[in-house]
């Protein structure tokens, strides 16, 4: 059901985007960087589809698992349950902080849209570029766009690489504390 709903949502989003695209003025279309509209039609809508097809199902399954584990833990040892309850908000705050820092993903997507738009623009205007001798300018422009994309991708990769070890270390520490508390409580 979620897959069908996700496909219907994707179709509705693309149809809505197309309706809005038809009503845009020429100034609105030319004012956007080349590739941005294509990126929105393809990348953003596919991201929403992935959210519905796999994201919601895994979030629901994870939530059920967490509630089940917490209920058993509450029944067996309330002290450990309270310890877990104290640590969960800290993990949630750290996760939220990393999510805010991953705004670099949007910068990376914008840079990819600019880069993909430069190639057709260059091909379309290749005669004019040769006539005016602007090959170097176009090369620098393309290099600058690529470097912006790489910088945004590096920021995203840094936060991706930081998050997993911190969560794993926190998991190990909490497991150790839980083991110590359960061994000492008798």
Protein Blocks (a to p, Z undefined) as FASTA:
>chain_A
ZZmmmmmmmmmmmmmmmmmmmmpcfklmmmpcehklmmmmmmmmmmmmmmmmmmmmmmmm
mmmmmmmmmmmmmmmommlmmmmmmmmmmmmmmmmmmmmmmmmmmmmmmmmmmmmmmmmm
mmmmmmmmmmnopmmmmmmmmmmmmmmmmmmmmmmmmmmmmmmmmmmmmmmmmmmmmmmm
mmmnZZ
